[in-house]
Amino acid sequence: MVLTHHEDIFMIYILLFYLKYHVFSEISSQNLAL
């Protein structure tokens, strides 16, 4: 199975979305703790 360039971009977008959500939830939990 060979990864195409399109699937590479798709995986990167998923990774970026996950990181952004993780950072957002981290900030939210810190704000609630204050």
FENFENCOR-V689840 format. One record per pair of residues at least 4 apart in sequence whose C-alpha atoms are under 8 Angstrom apart, sorted by sequence separation. I is the first residue (numbers start at 1). GAP is how many residues later the second one is. D is the distance in Angstrom with one decimal. If there is no record, write none. Layout:
# FENFENCOR-V689840
i->I gap->GAP d->D
i->I gap->GAP d->D
This chain:
# FENFENCOR-V689840
i->3 gap->4 d->6.1
i->4 gap->4 d->6.4
i->5 gap->4 d->6.4
i->6 gap->4 d->6.3
i->7 gap->4 d->6.2
i->8 gap->4 d->6.3
i->9 gap->4 d->6.2
i->10 gap->4 d->6.4
i->11 gap->4 d->6.2
i->12 gap->4 d->6.1
i->13 gap->4 d->6.0
i->14 gap->4 d->6.1
i->15 gap->4 d->6.2
i->16 gap->4 d->6.1
i->17 gap->4 d->6.1
i->18 gap->4 d->6.1
i->19 gap->4 d->6.2
i->20 gap->4 d->6.1
i->21 gap->4 d->6.1
i->22 gap->4 d->6.2
i->23 gap->4 d->6.2
i->24 gap->4 d->6.1
i->25 gap->4 d->6.1
i->26 gap->4 d->6.3
i->27 gap->4 d->6.2
i->28 gap->4 d->6.3
i->29 gap->4 d->6.2
i->30 gap->4 d->6.5
i->3 gap->5 d->6.7
